[in-house]
Amino acid sequence: MTADASSVELAANSRKIRPGRILAWTLLFIGGLIMVTPLLYMFSTSLKTAGQVYDLRLIPAEPTLDNYIRVLSDGRFLRWFLNSIFIAATVTLSNVFFDSLVGYTLAKFEFRGRYLVFLAILSTLMIPTEMLVIPWYLMSSQLGWLDTYWGIMFPGMMTAFGTFLMKQFFETVPDDFLEAARVDGLNEFTIWWKIAMPMVTPAISALAIFTFLGNWTAFFWPLIVVTSPENYTLPVGLSSFAVEQSIQWEMIMTGAALATIPTLIVFLVLQRFIVRGVMLAGLKG
């Protein structure tokens, strides 16, 4: 068989669609459809009037933007939106800074008890959040943090997951670069900030994205620690639509649709960092 004939046969085989591949595509399509349907229904309900809420059609009979006008004209929604932006952004910056700093220390410095400290940090991942709520609440009450932004933020200002993730990535940074920086007279903080941090950008991006999205959608702890409506985060504020006089599903869905927009923007803009960060985290872990 000549080389040309072999290449033609290989090209023909590559064009064949295997039954297993068709099944995988079908299952992927069905799974994607199941995941997207609730999102589509949410946007659909946001375009319906109160009388059409229980109409399960995805395309409203009489679509309207009145719900969006009502929500955006409500000053409380904008306040809740800004609260969530501030809290999520602050906690994200704190996680990126402190988790990276601790992860770098555990990865690149030899000191007695290093592994014990690392194990102690990892052990906190095994404790359910529900078990920590009471200690958090008592601490907030004693320190005067109830019904404040700081009361919402302090439990997540540093996380064990972020420390673990950054430590794993910093271990891949060659020590030769760090030693060369020390020879040039740079202090350890400058070495961490200017040498090591740029080399773990995928991990920083993944940590920032996951932290922001987690705090943007947080509901349980803000619901407990905050009592004043002006300090509500967006998820807690939207839940108030379900207890004011009657459940206003169209308003809840409208607020949820608006709250989804920032998360969609973050994913669309930074999806390559999400995918790369998750893949690298799996390889390093």
VEXTIVEX-651585 format. One record per residue (C-alpha): residue in one letter; x, y, z. Coordinates in Angstrom, 3 decimals. Example, Ala and Ser with C-alpha at 12.3 -4.5 7.8 and 13.67 -1.06 7.14 Angstrom:
% VEXTIVEX-651585
{residuo=A	c1=12.300	c2=-4.500	c3=7.800}
{residuo=S	c1=13.670	c2=-1.060	c3=7.140}
***
This chain:
% VEXTIVEX-651585
{residuo=M	c1=0.000	c2=0.000	c3=0.000}
{residuo=T	c1=1.419	c2=3.346	c3=-1.020}
{residuo=A	c1=1.705	c2=6.354	c3=1.247}
{residuo=D	c1=-1.022	c2=8.169	c3=-0.708}
{residuo=A	c1=-3.434	c2=5.271	c3=-0.292}
{residuo=S	c1=-2.704	c2=5.118	c3=3.439}
{residuo=S	c1=-3.374	c2=8.821	c3=3.866}
{residuo=V	c1=-6.658	c2=8.515	c3=1.974}
{residuo=E	c1=-7.738	c2=5.599	c3=4.170}
{residuo=L	c1=-6.856	c2=7.472	c3=7.336}
{residuo=A	c1=-8.794	c2=10.531	c3=6.152}
{residuo=A	c1=-11.821	c2=8.358	c3=5.362}
{residuo=N	c1=-11.713	c2=6.727	c3=8.783}
{residuo=S	c1=-11.415	c2=10.097	c3=10.481}
{residuo=R	c1=-14.585	c2=11.261	c3=8.751}
{residuo=K	c1=-16.576	c2=8.345	c3=10.111}
{residuo=I	c1=-18.756	c2=9.237	c3=13.060}
{residuo=R	c1=-18.576	c2=6.517	c3=15.644}
{residuo=P	c1=-21.791	c2=5.488	c3=17.468}
{residuo=G	c1=-20.131	c2=6.125	c3=20.810}
{residuo=R	c1=-19.351	c2=9.690	c3=19.806}
{residuo=I	c1=-22.949	c2=10.272	c3=18.718}
{residuo=L	c1=-24.166	c2=8.953	c3=22.082}
{residuo=A	c1=-21.741	c2=11.241	c3=23.930}
{residuo=W	c1=-22.910	c2=14.267	c3=21.940}
{residuo=T	c1=-26.537	c2=13.366	c3=22.578}
{residuo=L	c1=-26.010	c2=12.996	c3=26.316}
{residuo=L	c1=-24.034	c2=16.251	c3=26.394}
{residuo=F	c1=-26.845	c2=18.065	c3=24.579}
{residuo=I	c1=-29.500	c2=16.642	c3=26.909}
{residuo=G	c1=-27.449	c2=17.513	c3=29.985}
{residuo=G	c1=-26.859	c2=21.052	c3=28.721}
{residuo=L	c1=-30.559	c2=21.463	c3=27.960}
{residuo=I	c1=-31.504	c2=20.316	c3=31.465}
{residuo=M	c1=-29.051	c2=22.796	c3=33.007}
{residuo=V	c1=-30.108	c2=25.748	c3=30.827}
{residuo=T	c1=-33.890	c2=25.247	c3=31.085}
{residuo=P	c1=-34.254	c2=26.724	c3=34.624}
{residuo=L	c1=-32.231	c2=29.750	c3=33.524}
{residuo=L	c1=-34.454	c2=30.234	c3=30.476}
{residuo=Y	c1=-37.562	c2=29.861	c3=32.626}
{residuo=M	c1=-36.227	c2=32.484	c3=35.035}
{residuo=F	c1=-35.742	c2=35.030	c3=32.237}
{residuo=S	c1=-39.120	c2=34.075	c3=30.783}
{residuo=T	c1=-40.924	c2=34.584	c3=34.097}
{residuo=S	c1=-39.256	c2=37.962	c3=34.537}
{residuo=L	c1=-41.095	c2=39.095	c3=31.381}
{residuo=K	c1=-44.507	c2=37.960	c3=32.618}
{residuo=T	c1=-47.175	c2=39.750	c3=34.612}
{residuo=A	c1=-48.371	c2=38.438	c3=37.966}
{residuo=G	c1=-51.289	c2=36.722	c3=36.286}
{residuo=Q	c1=-49.023	c2=34.867	c3=33.856}
{residuo=V	c1=-46.490	c2=33.556	c3=36.376}
{residuo=Y	c1=-48.016	c2=30.081	c3=36.537}
{residuo=D	c1=-48.141	c2=29.806	c3=32.751}
{residuo=L	c1=-45.308	c2=27.365	c3=32.080}
{residuo=R	c1=-44.695	c2=28.465	c3=28.507}
{residuo=L	c1=-41.138	c2=29.692	c3=27.932}
{residuo=I	c1=-42.337	c2=32.404	c3=25.565}
{residuo=P	c1=-44.743	c2=34.733	c3=27.429}
{residuo=A	c1=-48.069	c2=35.439	c3=25.747}
{residuo=E	c1=-47.705	c2=39.159	c3=26.501}
{residuo=P	c1=-44.059	c2=39.907	c3=27.386}
{residuo=T	c1=-43.470	c2=43.082	c3=29.362}
{residuo=L	c1=-40.525	c2=44.992	c3=30.858}
{residuo=D	c1=-42.596	c2=46.473	c3=33.668}
{residuo=N	c1=-40.998	c2=44.147	c3=36.213}
{residuo=Y	c1=-37.529	c2=45.402	c3=35.322}
{residuo=I	c1=-38.690	c2=48.997	c3=35.574}
{residuo=R	c1=-40.206	c2=48.340	c3=39.005}
{residuo=V	c1=-37.104	c2=46.588	c3=40.313}
{residuo=L	c1=-34.621	c2=49.140	c3=38.962}
{residuo=S	c1=-36.714	c2=52.044	c3=40.218}
{residuo=D	c1=-36.688	c2=50.533	c3=43.713}
{residuo=G	c1=-33.769	c2=52.161	c3=45.540}
{residuo=R	c1=-33.370	c2=49.117	c3=47.753}
{residuo=F	c1=-32.352	c2=46.890	c3=44.836}
{residuo=L	c1=-29.506	c2=49.197	c3=43.820}
{residuo=R	c1=-28.316	c2=49.337	c3=47.449}
{residuo=W	c1=-28.389	c2=45.537	c3=47.715}
{residuo=F	c1=-26.584	c2=45.239	c3=44.394}
{residuo=L	c1=-23.805	c2=47.610	c3=45.495}
{residuo=N	c1=-23.544	c2=45.849	c3=48.861}
{residuo=S	c1=-22.957	c2=42.534	c3=47.120}
{residuo=I	c1=-20.415	c2=44.071	c3=44.747}
{residuo=F	c1=-18.474	c2=45.638	c3=47.625}
{residuo=I	c1=-18.528	c2=42.527	c3=49.808}
{residuo=A	c1=-17.664	c2=40.095	c3=47.009}
{residuo=A	c1=-14.850	c2=42.300	c3=45.680}
{residuo=T	c1=-13.361	c2=42.936	c3=49.146}
{residuo=V	c1=-13.406	c2=39.273	c3=50.144}
{residuo=T	c1=-11.913	c2=38.309	c3=46.772}
{residuo=L	c1=-9.014	c2=40.742	c3=47.127}
{residuo=S	c1=-8.424	c2=39.563	c3=50.682}
{residuo=N	c1=-8.374	c2=35.912	c3=49.598}
{residuo=V	c1=-5.988	c2=36.548	c3=46.733}
{residuo=F	c1=-3.596	c2=38.450	c3=49.010}
{residuo=F	c1=-3.611	c2=36.353	c3=52.195}
{residuo=D	c1=-4.082	c2=32.910	c3=50.635}
{residuo=S	c1=-1.246	c2=33.596	c3=48.200}
{residuo=L	c1=1.011	c2=34.883	c3=50.958}
{residuo=V	c1=0.383	c2=31.905	c3=53.240}
{residuo=G	c1=0.578	c2=29.439	c3=50.354}
{residuo=Y	c1=3.930	c2=30.907	c3=49.278}
{residuo=T	c1=5.257	c2=30.697	c3=52.842}
{residuo=L	c1=4.247	c2=27.054	c3=53.223}
{residuo=A	c1=5.630	c2=26.133	c3=49.807}
{residuo=K	c1=8.971	c2=27.936	c3=49.802}
{residuo=F	c1=10.127	c2=28.222	c3=53.414}
{residuo=E	c1=11.485	c2=25.436	c3=55.598}
{residuo=F	c1=10.552	c2=25.834	c3=59.258}
{residuo=R	c1=9.616	c2=23.578	c3=62.134}
{residuo=G	c1=5.959	c2=22.656	c3=62.204}
{residuo=R	c1=5.305	c2=23.641	c3=58.581}
{residuo=Y	c1=3.451	c2=20.450	c3=57.703}
{residuo=L	c1=1.544	c2=20.542	c3=60.983}
{residuo=V	c1=0.317	c2=24.048	c3=60.157}
{residuo=F	c1=-0.642	c2=22.925	c3=56.665}
{residuo=L	c1=-2.579	c2=19.934	c3=58.012}
{residuo=A	c1=-4.341	c2=22.159	c3=60.533}
{residuo=I	c1=-5.429	c2=24.473	c3=57.736}
{residuo=L	c1=-6.630	c2=21.561	c3=55.600}
{residuo=S	c1=-8.540	c2=20.055	c3=58.527}
{residuo=T	c1=-10.874	c2=23.048	c3=58.537}
{residuo=L	c1=-12.191	c2=21.891	c3=55.147}
{residuo=M	c1=-13.742	c2=18.898	c3=56.909}
{residuo=I	c1=-15.877	c2=21.051	c3=59.193}
{residuo=P	c1=-19.355	c2=21.807	c3=57.772}
{residuo=T	c1=-20.208	c2=25.491	c3=57.514}
{residuo=E	c1=-23.358	c2=24.931	c3=59.578}
{residuo=M	c1=-21.208	c2=23.947	c3=62.578}
{residuo=L	c1=-19.260	c2=27.203	c3=62.374}
{residuo=V	c1=-22.262	c2=29.513	c3=62.250}
{residuo=I	c1=-22.780	c2=29.613	c3=66.025}
{residuo=P	c1=-19.103	c2=30.448	c3=66.828}
{residuo=W	c1=-19.128	c2=33.071	c3=64.082}
{residuo=Y	c1=-22.310	c2=34.601	c3=65.455}
{residuo=L	c1=-21.034	c2=34.668	c3=69.043}
{residuo=M	c1=-17.791	c2=36.279	c3=67.905}
{residuo=S	c1=-19.685	c2=38.879	c3=65.879}
{residuo=S	c1=-21.945	c2=39.636	c3=68.833}
{residuo=Q	c1=-19.066	c2=40.056	c3=71.290}
{residuo=L	c1=-17.053	c2=42.257	c3=68.936}
{residuo=G	c1=-20.002	c2=44.388	c3=67.789}
{residuo=W	c1=-19.956	c2=43.142	c3=64.202}
{residuo=L	c1=-23.617	c2=42.169	c3=63.939}
{residuo=D	c1=-25.499	c2=43.930	c3=61.155}
{residuo=T	c1=-22.303	c2=45.270	c3=59.573}
{residuo=Y	c1=-20.382	c2=44.648	c3=56.370}
{residuo=W	c1=-17.421	c2=43.352	c3=58.358}
{residuo=G	c1=-19.682	c2=40.844	c3=60.094}
{residuo=I	c1=-20.627	c2=39.437	c3=56.696}
{residuo=M	c1=-17.089	c2=39.369	c3=55.350}
{residuo=F	c1=-14.809	c2=38.196	c3=58.144}
{residuo=P	c1=-15.506	c2=34.402	c3=57.922}
{residuo=G	c1=-14.308	c2=34.336	c3=54.310}
{residuo=M	c1=-11.412	c2=36.793	c3=54.342}
{residuo=M	c1=-9.038	c2=33.816	c3=54.157}
{residuo=T	c1=-9.872	c2=30.254	c3=53.159}
{residuo=A	c1=-8.229	c2=26.856	c3=53.507}
{residuo=F	c1=-9.091	c2=25.983	c3=49.917}
{residuo=G	c1=-7.351	c2=29.079	c3=48.603}
{residuo=T	c1=-4.284	c2=28.415	c3=50.745}
{residuo=F	c1=-4.098	c2=24.816	c3=49.515}
{residuo=L	c1=-4.554	c2=25.847	c3=45.882}
{residuo=M	c1=-1.874	c2=28.528	c3=45.998}
{residuo=K	c1=0.588	c2=26.303	c3=47.887}
{residuo=Q	c1=0.306	c2=23.625	c3=45.219}
{residuo=F	c1=1.041	c2=26.128	c3=42.467}
{residuo=F	c1=3.865	c2=27.901	c3=44.284}
{residuo=E	c1=5.616	c2=24.554	c3=44.677}
{residuo=T	c1=5.999	c2=24.481	c3=40.884}
{residuo=V	c1=7.867	c2=27.812	c3=40.832}
{residuo=P	c1=11.597	c2=27.080	c3=40.316}
{residuo=D	c1=13.709	c2=27.980	c3=43.337}
{residuo=D	c1=16.461	c2=29.250	c3=41.024}
{residuo=F	c1=14.393	c2=32.322	c3=40.163}
{residuo=L	c1=13.861	c2=33.114	c3=43.828}
{residuo=E	c1=17.525	c2=32.604	c3=44.699}
{residuo=A	c1=18.566	c2=34.896	c3=41.856}
{residuo=A	c1=16.220	c2=37.573	c3=43.173}
{residuo=R	c1=17.708	c2=37.222	c3=46.663}
{residuo=V	c1=21.206	c2=37.594	c3=45.230}
{residuo=D	c1=20.039	c2=40.808	c3=43.541}
{residuo=G	c1=19.049	c2=42.141	c3=46.974}
{residuo=L	c1=15.247	c2=41.869	c3=46.805}
{residuo=N	c1=13.437	c2=41.292	c3=50.081}
{residuo=E	c1=11.088	c2=38.324	c3=50.492}
{residuo=F	c1=7.891	c2=40.331	c3=50.087}
{residuo=T	c1=9.126	c2=41.826	c3=46.820}
{residuo=I	c1=10.197	c2=38.397	c3=45.589}
{residuo=W	c1=6.739	c2=37.027	c3=46.349}
{residuo=W	c1=4.966	c2=39.965	c3=44.729}
{residuo=K	c1=7.109	c2=40.565	c3=41.644}
{residuo=I	c1=8.629	c2=37.142	c3=40.911}
{residuo=A	c1=6.412	c2=34.383	c3=42.264}
{residuo=M	c1=2.937	c2=35.881	c3=41.820}
{residuo=P	c1=3.206	c2=36.506	c3=38.039}
{residuo=M	c1=4.203	c2=32.845	c3=37.594}
{residuo=V	c1=0.965	c2=31.502	c3=39.132}
{residuo=T	c1=-1.509	c2=33.726	c3=37.286}
{residuo=P	c1=-3.886	c2=30.835	c3=36.365}
{residuo=A	c1=-4.242	c2=29.895	c3=40.021}
{residuo=I	c1=-4.829	c2=33.508	c3=41.056}
{residuo=S	c1=-7.482	c2=33.903	c3=38.351}
{residuo=A	c1=-9.275	c2=30.706	c3=39.337}
{residuo=L	c1=-9.197	c2=31.622	c3=43.030}
{residuo=A	c1=-10.487	c2=35.136	c3=42.345}
{residuo=I	c1=-13.325	c2=33.917	c3=40.140}
{residuo=F	c1=-14.511	c2=31.177	c3=42.492}
{residuo=T	c1=-14.274	c2=33.459	c3=45.519}
{residuo=F	c1=-16.190	c2=36.271	c3=43.847}
{residuo=L	c1=-18.972	c2=34.012	c3=42.610}
{residuo=G	c1=-19.220	c2=32.247	c3=45.959}
{residuo=N	c1=-19.617	c2=35.501	c3=47.869}
{residuo=W	c1=-21.908	c2=37.003	c3=45.233}
{residuo=T	c1=-24.398	c2=34.177	c3=45.718}
{residuo=A	c1=-23.910	c2=33.739	c3=49.499}
{residuo=F	c1=-27.202	c2=33.637	c3=51.375}
{residuo=F	c1=-27.078	c2=31.636	c3=54.617}
{residuo=W	c1=-24.565	c2=33.636	c3=56.674}
{residuo=P	c1=-25.652	c2=37.135	c3=55.500}
{residuo=L	c1=-29.246	c2=36.187	c3=56.332}
{residuo=I	c1=-28.228	c2=35.386	c3=59.907}
{residuo=V	c1=-25.842	c2=38.233	c3=60.677}
{residuo=V	c1=-27.680	c2=41.132	c3=58.988}
{residuo=T	c1=-30.993	c2=42.561	c3=60.179}
{residuo=S	c1=-31.173	c2=46.035	c3=58.594}
{residuo=P	c1=-32.608	c2=46.091	c3=55.041}
{residuo=E	c1=-30.028	c2=48.659	c3=53.949}
{residuo=N	c1=-27.238	c2=46.176	c3=54.744}
{residuo=Y	c1=-28.797	c2=43.242	c3=52.892}
{residuo=T	c1=-26.835	c2=41.537	c3=50.164}
{residuo=L	c1=-28.647	c2=40.900	c3=46.905}
{residuo=P	c1=-29.684	c2=37.264	c3=47.593}
{residuo=V	c1=-31.049	c2=38.208	c3=51.024}
{residuo=G	c1=-32.798	c2=41.265	c3=49.619}
{residuo=L	c1=-34.458	c2=39.261	c3=46.854}
{residuo=S	c1=-35.838	c2=36.839	c3=49.429}
{residuo=S	c1=-37.725	c2=39.745	c3=50.999}
{residuo=F	c1=-39.977	c2=39.804	c3=47.927}
{residuo=A	c1=-41.314	c2=36.457	c3=49.147}
{residuo=V	c1=-42.425	c2=37.760	c3=52.549}
{residuo=E	c1=-43.808	c2=41.195	c3=51.751}
{residuo=Q	c1=-47.591	c2=40.793	c3=51.689}
{residuo=S	c1=-47.491	c2=37.932	c3=49.156}
{residuo=I	c1=-44.932	c2=36.015	c3=47.135}
{residuo=Q	c1=-44.111	c2=38.111	c3=44.076}
{residuo=W	c1=-42.562	c2=35.494	c3=41.841}
{residuo=E	c1=-42.252	c2=37.813	c3=38.879}
{residuo=M	c1=-40.256	c2=40.283	c3=40.990}
{residuo=I	c1=-38.061	c2=37.536	c3=42.427}
{residuo=M	c1=-37.307	c2=36.191	c3=38.962}
{residuo=T	c1=-36.591	c2=39.685	c3=37.648}
{residuo=G	c1=-34.170	c2=40.411	c3=40.472}
{residuo=A	c1=-32.549	c2=37.004	c3=40.015}
{residuo=A	c1=-32.163	c2=37.648	c3=36.280}
{residuo=L	c1=-30.430	c2=40.972	c3=36.965}
{residuo=A	c1=-28.251	c2=39.333	c3=39.606}
{residuo=T	c1=-27.196	c2=36.700	c3=37.083}
{residuo=I	c1=-25.823	c2=39.250	c3=34.619}
{residuo=P	c1=-22.553	c2=39.998	c3=36.530}
{residuo=T	c1=-21.831	c2=36.290	c3=36.953}
{residuo=L	c1=-22.422	c2=35.681	c3=33.249}
{residuo=I	c1=-20.130	c2=38.566	c3=32.346}
{residuo=V	c1=-17.403	c2=37.266	c3=34.669}
{residuo=F	c1=-17.657	c2=33.787	c3=33.163}
{residuo=L	c1=-17.728	c2=34.945	c3=29.550}
{residuo=V	c1=-14.766	c2=37.270	c3=30.009}
{residuo=L	c1=-12.649	c2=34.970	c3=32.168}
{residuo=Q	c1=-13.793	c2=31.496	c3=31.127}
{residuo=R	c1=-10.381	c2=30.628	c3=29.706}
{residuo=F	c1=-8.854	c2=31.326	c3=33.103}
{residuo=I	c1=-11.528	c2=29.185	c3=34.785}
{residuo=V	c1=-10.880	c2=26.214	c3=32.512}
{residuo=R	c1=-7.109	c2=26.561	c3=32.639}
{residuo=G	c1=-7.084	c2=27.076	c3=36.384}
{residuo=V	c1=-9.292	c2=24.047	c3=37.063}
{residuo=M	c1=-7.236	c2=21.836	c3=34.737}
{residuo=L	c1=-3.955	c2=22.921	c3=36.312}
{residuo=A	c1=-5.388	c2=22.573	c3=39.813}
{residuo=G	c1=-6.324	c2=18.998	c3=38.985}
{residuo=L	c1=-2.867	c2=18.262	c3=37.644}
{residuo=K	c1=-1.069	c2=19.808	c3=40.596}
{residuo=G	c1=-3.435	c2=18.323	c3=43.192}
***
